[in-house]
Amino acid sequence: MDFSIPVERAAELEDFDVFLKEKVSSNLPTWNREGIVPRSFFQMMGNAGWYGYRWQDERLVKRPGLRETLLLERIAKLSPGVAVAVLIVSDLGLTALNLFGTDGQIERFGAGAVRGENLICFGNTENLAGSDAAGITMSAEKTNDGWVLNGSKAYTTNGLVSDLAVVTAVTEPEAPRNRRISMFLVELDSEGISRKKLNKQVWIPSDLSRIEFNQVFVPDDHLMGNQGKGLQQTLTVFTNSRIPISGLALGTAAGAFDLAVQRARSRMVFGRPIAEFQSKAFEIADFYARLEAARLMVYSAAVAMDSGADFRFEASLAKYLSVEIAKELCPWAADLFGAASVVREHPVHKFPMDAWAVSLAEGTQDVQKLVIFREIMKKRFQSDG
Ligand SMILES: Cc1cc2nc3c(=O)[nH]c(=O)nc-3n(C[C@H](O)[C@H](O)[C@H](O)COP(=O)(O)OP(=O)(O)OC[C@H]3O[C@@H](n4cnc5c(N)ncnc54)[C@H](O)[C@@H]3O)c2cc1C
């Protein structure tokens, strides 16, 4: 498999670095203080063509997953919180619209979504249903010309800043678990919707909101995909976003690693830079090696996704390994900064918490292990007695 980054992609990445420097770096302190990624940034991303989809011939066209993964890695090095806000737009909202939006929904919202004007978030998780996605209780009751939604989505990233939400609700309460849920595209200014921003300590400055639905009417044409197939559709969206979010996890680890190495080289303790103590030098070597191994896994998973092959196994391997290294490396990096690392404004401060956050989203590490185990059994031991 060829993992080299094509020349045109490398040039694109340089352009993206300039974009990040101009549009993100200088604004981050303000965004972090205010706890919001402004809508103007989402539009700049869209107008510059940095999302995972483009609009062509009145259709959404997916850009390569490797490109998306590389871009998210780069944003996350700077700010995992900004990266997740972008991931939601690109890899949950737009992906759901592309895969399960009706022609009418795509025609109405697609072009604006690609430009970062119609922001779409994704709400599945409820208080009593996260990993067990089939356990949701939000209901959608049929009326003559639509549906009435009641319930709440407990943790929705970009919930406050978005215009639309893809949500799941139970439409067939008596049906088996895999046929009782449907997916809807809901305008967030609809009557009966209220949103509350949660006070979180991870992935700053993205917003995480609770969305309440109280007798919210949506017309029939707001159903996405097939009635009763909402669970499968949700899991498909999560599988598609698992490789991009692995790029985000890699960037989280790599951002912390770069800071740690700078610190180890410059900070003098007992008359020598920290890096000259062999125990620390070995830690740097060990983390570098493991980070590179995870990176190869993530890029090879992205190549598999772009080839059109079944990439479920690779996606879970990529998420599992990239998150494991981020969870170990980030607290180590913070530790190298000693007391300075506990100050909220310090650049290294965010990384340990953001590594924890990425372990929870798009399937926890346990969920990845369940998928990996099942795929091992299917792929590797299918023919064994
Ligand atoms: C910062 C942040 C942003 C988020 N944004 C969104 C969003 O935009 N939209 C959205 O819908 N959701 C979002 N979520 C929710 C996220 O998807 C869920 O937190 C995740 O699916 C886990 O669900 P849970 O929190 O209910 O934990 P649970 O599912 O209750 O898991 C609790 C523990 O049990 C373990 N566990 C669960 N099942 C098994 C099993 N079968 N075997 C072994 N162990 C198991 C888990 O690994 C975990 O350790 C967000 C979460 C966070 C933290």
The ligand as a Gaussian input file, in Angstrom:
#p B3LYP/6-31G(d) Opt

LIG

0 1
 C      -17.288000      15.999000      24.425000
 C      -18.348000      15.086000      23.900000
 C      -19.036000      15.386000      22.729000
 C      -20.063000      14.568000      22.281000
 N      -20.772000      14.920000      21.149000
 C      -21.814000      14.146000      20.741000
 C      -22.604000      14.512000      19.596000
 O      -22.343000      15.506000      18.922000
 N      -23.667000      13.731000      19.290000
 C      -24.000000      12.608000      19.981000
 O      -24.977000      11.946000      19.640000
 N      -23.242000      12.223000      21.051000
 C      -22.179000      12.966000      21.451000
 N      -21.424000      12.582000      22.541000
 C      -21.801000      11.396000      23.275000
 C      -20.908000      10.201000      23.000000
 O      -21.137000       9.687000      21.723000
 C      -21.203000       9.190000      24.094000
 O      -20.662000       9.741000      25.295000
 C      -20.619000       7.835000      23.843000
 O      -21.323000       7.187000      22.836000
 C      -20.658000       6.979000      25.117000
 O      -21.954000       6.905000      25.606000
 P      -22.278000       7.240000      27.144000
 O      -21.676000       8.545000      27.477000
 O      -23.723000       7.052000      27.345000
 O      -21.468000       6.141000      27.957000
 P      -21.919000       4.607000      28.161000
 O      -22.369000       4.051000      26.855000
 O      -22.849000       4.515000      29.315000
 O      -20.527000       3.950000      28.542000
 C      -20.023000       3.987000      29.876000
 C      -18.852000       3.006000      29.991000
 O      -19.285000       1.678000      29.671000
 C      -18.467000       1.138000      28.649000
 N      -19.270000       0.233000      27.790000
 C      -20.376000       0.540000      27.086000
 N      -20.803000      -0.529000      26.408000
 C      -19.934000      -1.536000      26.690000
 C      -19.842000      -2.916000      26.301000
 N      -20.739000      -3.468000      25.467000
 N      -18.811000      -3.651000      26.782000
 C      -17.903000      -3.119000      27.626000
 N      -17.952000      -1.831000      28.046000
 C      -18.944000      -1.055000      27.573000
 C      -17.981000       2.343000      27.849000
 O      -16.797000       2.039000      27.115000
 C      -17.718000       3.328000      28.986000
 O      -16.479000       3.064000      29.573000
 C      -20.385000      13.384000      22.985000
 C      -19.650000      13.043000      24.139000
 C      -18.650000      13.871000      24.597000
 C      -17.911000      13.479000      25.841000

